Amino acid sequence: MAAAIVMGATSPAALALPMAVYLCGLGLAMPQSMAGALTPFPERAGAASSLLGFLQQATASAIGIVVGQMLGASALPLAAVIAAMGVLALALALYKRAIGPV
């Protein structure tokens, strides 16, 4: 999405299609990651799931406010933040894989 914006693509599909692919991947990975994280704690899985959902929504709200203030004539701030969050998620996953099980 960021590359399309930098190259000057202005159609709605230039934003919607990359975002749809990103969200498909998120929809496939998020439930498994939450289930994997909660497996060692079955007696507290409900509370932990609720806390994780709350933190996810609170973080998204805070980032949404910041991105909304940065938007102007370009969607580049939106695409840049989405790309940065994807890279951060990848970095955290690779870090977790490198340190092994806790």
Steps between C-alpha positions, in 0.01 A plus 500: 500500500781739586677422173181566302455836671863601446471404130196726469217246475181684589231240445310357797619153396861608562410528869227241536668200335828507697304562819273204425801272454653630825176443690461149357841413640414661830174310518683172445782569745331681788274220631783246494741734673250578773417133550869412511571772754213391725559123481729487807239681712161333442365610839555868412438487125180705511650786699819499294303499174293793621810692603669433167189615312479815709868581447466439128201732469651769726824501303312514170293793628807695612681436172183588308483837673863576414461389138178700466684814609778436246274440200484772242481473124687167502432161652871445554487541881238224515700266278825575684350420840343178371834397349685588821260293710542205263879524523477527880283188514748313281793614715325387818416161347861449387628605843265257672612221267868583570469495881290183500224400741481684828 
